[in-house]
């Protein structure tokens, strides 16, 4: 006699989407969601944060948390919807996708939509939940301040850190003076506009390096015209040159 009692409703539901350049507007779910980009880069936005995901990271989104998803290139991502009594991290976190967790997510894509398959599939679902619960995690992404004048600026710079518009140009977009925008940045982030933009650039640079990008390509992607200028800025921010980082890929 089996020790596994099948729930009345199968605890996991898996949806796989792929294509080129898509956007899902702000929405929420009645169950928790594990969002995993198998291919491409995915930008996840909540009310408070902007989170960039790559194939080595997934995001846990608790039920009821509004979020939007942006894919600006070709993509393939998995949404694993999980019943709250089966697994719930309690808050939004970024999960390190280790090889076993990745294989379990990919395997789940072949499960029948109605969750059929009996005890074997339920065992796999429980292994997936156990692996998810034990996976290393970090705080998600860059926090977006609540101030309506600077939140759009922060979102735009996170999406495109190479945007070199000046504080004056952004102030005109926001319909406020440079001094007002600068004061808002300091009040809500503890950093000046220039410091916050540099923070966004260096955060993205470290992510791209971990994905195996060439240093020159990283420099251009985060707003530097030359590799040397980027390396100097990186060292000033982190205290060591980018060549010290292990290369991913």
C-alpha distance (Angstrom), angle and dihedral (degrees) to the residues before:
residue distance angle dihedral
X1 . . .
X2 3.79 . .
X3 3.79 121.3 .
X4 3.80 92.0 -148.6
X5 3.77 116.8 93.1
X6 3.79 111.7 -159.0
X7 3.81 113.8 -131.3
X8 3.79 119.0 -122.5
X9 3.81 88.4 -115.5
X10 3.80 120.1 37.7
X11 3.84 105.6 -111.4
X12 3.82 98.3 -137.2
X13 3.78 133.1 53.7
X14 3.80 120.5 -176.7
X15 3.80 127.8 -157.2
X16 3.82 122.1 -178.3
X17 3.80 120.7 -162.5
X18 3.79 129.8 -177.2
X19 3.77 137.7 170.7
X20 3.78 140.8 96.0
X21 3.81 127.9 -58.8
X22 3.80 109.0 -16.1
X23 3.79 136.4 165.3
X24 3.79 130.3 -157.9
X25 3.80 111.6 -162.2
X26 3.80 122.7 -133.0
X27 3.82 110.6 -58.6
X28 3.81 141.4 138.4
X29 3.81 139.4 -143.6
X30 3.79 135.1 -132.2
X31 3.82 89.8 -130.4
X32 3.80 134.4 41.7
X33 3.80 119.2 -84.5
X34 3.79 132.6 -149.9
X35 3.80 107.3 -158.4
X36 3.81 112.9 -160.8
X37 3.84 123.8 176.7
X38 3.80 105.8 -150.4
X39 3.81 90.5 -179.4
X40 3.78 131.0 18.5
X41 3.77 131.9 4.9
X42 3.80 122.6 -62.0
X43 3.79 126.3 -160.3
X44 3.80 113.8 -151.0
X45 3.79 119.2 -168.6
X46 3.80 126.9 -168.5
X47 3.80 127.0 176.2
X48 3.81 90.8 -88.6
X49 3.81 107.3 25.6
X50 3.78 146.5 38.0
X51 3.81 113.2 -143.7
X52 3.80 125.6 -170.5
X53 3.79 114.6 -156.7
X54 3.81 129.9 -163.1
X55 3.84 131.5 -177.9
X56 3.80 91.3 -82.3
X57 3.80 94.3 55.7
X58 3.79 137.3 53.7
X59 3.78 131.8 -173.8
X60 3.77 126.8 -129.1
X61 3.81 110.0 -146.6
X62 3.82 114.7 -169.9
X63 3.78 119.4 -135.8
X64 3.78 114.6 -84.2
X65 3.82 95.1 21.8
X66 3.84 110.2 130.4
X67 3.80 113.0 -130.5
X68 3.79 142.3 160.7
X69 3.81 128.1 -149.1
X70 3.81 127.8 -149.5
X71 3.81 127.0 -172.2
X72 3.81 112.3 -177.1
X73 3.82 98.0 -179.3
X74 3.79 138.3 28.6
X75 3.79 108.7 -46.7
X76 3.76 147.6 173.4
X77 3.78 118.0 -167.7
X78 3.79 137.6 171.4
X79 3.78 125.1 -138.9
X80 3.80 112.1 -161.1
X81 3.80 109.0 -167.3
X82 3.80 112.0 -158.7
X83 3.79 129.6 -165.5
X84 3.84 109.9 -119.7
X85 3.81 94.9 -123.8
X86 3.82 89.6 55.3
X87 3.82 99.3 50.6
X88 3.79 135.6 -15.9
X89 3.82 126.1 164.7
X90 3.79 89.2 -164.3
X91 3.81 95.9 -132.6
X92 3.77 142.1 34.6
X93 3.82 111.9 -76.7
X94 3.80 138.4 160.4
X95 3.80 111.8 -119.3
X96 3.80 125.4 -151.1
X97 3.81 105.2 -127.7
X98 3.79 106.8 -138.7
X99 3.83 119.8 -166.5
X100 3.82 95.3 -96.4
X101 3.80 93.4 49.0
X102 3.79 90.3 48.0
X103 3.81 92.6 51.8
X104 3.80 91.5 47.7
X105 3.81 91.3 51.8
X106 3.80 92.0 48.2
X107 3.80 91.0 46.7
X108 3.79 90.6 51.2
X109 3.81 89.0 60.9
X110 3.82 88.2 71.6
X111 3.80 94.5 54.1
X112 3.78 117.0 112.9
X113 3.83 114.6 -98.4
X114 3.81 92.9 -118.3
X115 3.81 92.0 56.2
X116 3.78 92.3 -114.9
X117 3.77 123.1 155.2
X118 3.77 102.1 95.3
X119 3.76 128.0 -130.2
X120 3.81 97.0 -15.8
X121 3.78 92.2 59.6
X122 3.78 91.7 44.6
X123 3.81 89.5 53.1
X124 3.79 89.7 52.5
X125 3.78 90.0 49.6
X126 3.80 90.5 53.1
X127 3.80 91.9 48.7
X128 3.81 88.5 51.5
X129 3.81 91.0 50.6
X130 3.82 91.4 47.2
X131 3.80 91.9 49.5
X132 3.79 90.6 47.6
X133 3.80 91.1 50.5
X134 3.82 92.3 51.2
X135 3.82 97.5 41.9
X136 3.82 118.0 112.0
X137 3.79 113.1 -104.7
X138 3.78 139.4 -172.8
X139 3.77 137.0 -159.5
X140 3.80 107.8 -81.8
X141 3.77 123.6 -101.3
X142 3.76 131.8 -67.1
X143 3.77 117.0 -25.4
X144 3.79 114.0 -122.0
X145 3.82 113.3 -144.7
X146 3.77 118.1 -122.2
X147 3.80 95.3 -127.8
X148 3.82 107.7 113.3
X149 3.81 92.3 -145.4
X150 3.80 96.7 59.4
X151 3.83 103.8 24.0
X152 3.85 92.6 82.8
X153 3.81 89.7 49.0
X154 3.80 91.5 52.2
X155 3.80 92.7 47.6
X156 3.80 91.6 49.7
X157 3.81 92.8 49.2
X158 3.79 92.3 47.8
X159 3.79 90.6 51.9
X160 3.81 92.5 45.4
X161 3.82 113.0 17.0
X162 3.82 89.1 173.8
X163 3.82 89.5 70.1
X164 3.82 102.1 118.2
X165 3.78 99.2 -171.5
X166 3.79 111.9 142.7
X167 3.78 126.6 -117.9
X168 3.80 87.8 -103.8
X169 3.80 91.9 55.0
X170 3.80 91.9 49.4
X171 3.80 90.8 46.7
X172 3.80 89.4 56.6
X173 3.81 89.9 50.8
X174 3.81 89.3 51.1
X175 3.80 92.6 45.9
X176 3.80 93.4 -123.5
X177 3.79 139.0 102.5
X178 3.80 123.4 -89.3
X179 3.80 90.6 -113.3
X180 3.81 91.7 52.3
X181 3.81 92.8 51.1
X182 3.79 92.5 44.9
X183 3.81 91.4 50.4
X184 3.81 90.2 48.4
X185 3.81 91.4 53.2
X186 3.79 92.4 50.4
X187 3.81 93.0 44.8
X188 3.82 96.4 48.0
X189 3.82 103.9 30.8
X190 3.80 104.9 22.3
X191 3.81 87.8 -124.1
X192 3.77 136.2 91.5
X193 3.80 118.7 -113.4
X194 3.81 90.5 -100.4
X195 3.82 92.4 49.1
X196 3.81 92.6 48.5
X197 3.80 92.3 49.7
X198 3.80 90.0 49.7
X199 3.81 89.6 49.2
X200 3.82 90.4 53.0
X201 3.80 91.1 47.7
X202 3.78 95.6 48.9
X203 3.81 92.3 45.5
X204 3.80 90.1 54.1
X205 3.81 91.9 43.6
X206 3.81 92.0 57.4
X207 3.81 90.5 48.8
X208 3.82 92.9 50.7
X209 3.79 91.5 47.2
X210 3.81 89.6 53.3
X211 3.81 88.1 52.8
X212 3.80 90.8 56.9
X213 3.80 100.5 -105.5
X214 3.81 118.6 160.1
X215 3.80 114.0 -104.2
X216 3.82 93.8 -118.2
X217 3.81 91.4 51.4
X218 3.81 89.9 50.0
X219 3.80 90.8 50.0
X220 3.80 91.8 53.9
X221 3.81 93.1 43.4
X222 3.80 93.0 56.0
X223 3.79 98.4 42.7
X224 3.81 108.6 -88.6
X225 3.80 121.6 127.1
X226 3.80 94.8 -152.2
X227 3.78 137.7 33.4
X228 3.80 90.4 -125.9
X229 3.80 94.0 55.7
X230 3.79 90.2 48.9
X231 3.82 93.3 48.7
X232 3.81 90.6 50.4
X233 3.81 92.5 49.9
X234 3.81 91.4 45.9
X235 3.81 92.1 52.0
X236 3.80 91.7 47.6
X237 3.81 90.5 52.1
X238 3.83 101.2 40.9
X239 3.79 101.2 24.6
X240 3.81 94.9 -120.0
X241 3.83 135.2 62.9
X242 3.82 121.4 -94.9
X243 3.81 89.2 -114.6
X244 3.82 87.3 73.6
X245 3.81 91.8 65.6
X246 3.82 118.8 94.9
X247 3.79 109.1 -113.7
X248 3.79 117.2 -119.1
X249 3.76 128.6 -161.2
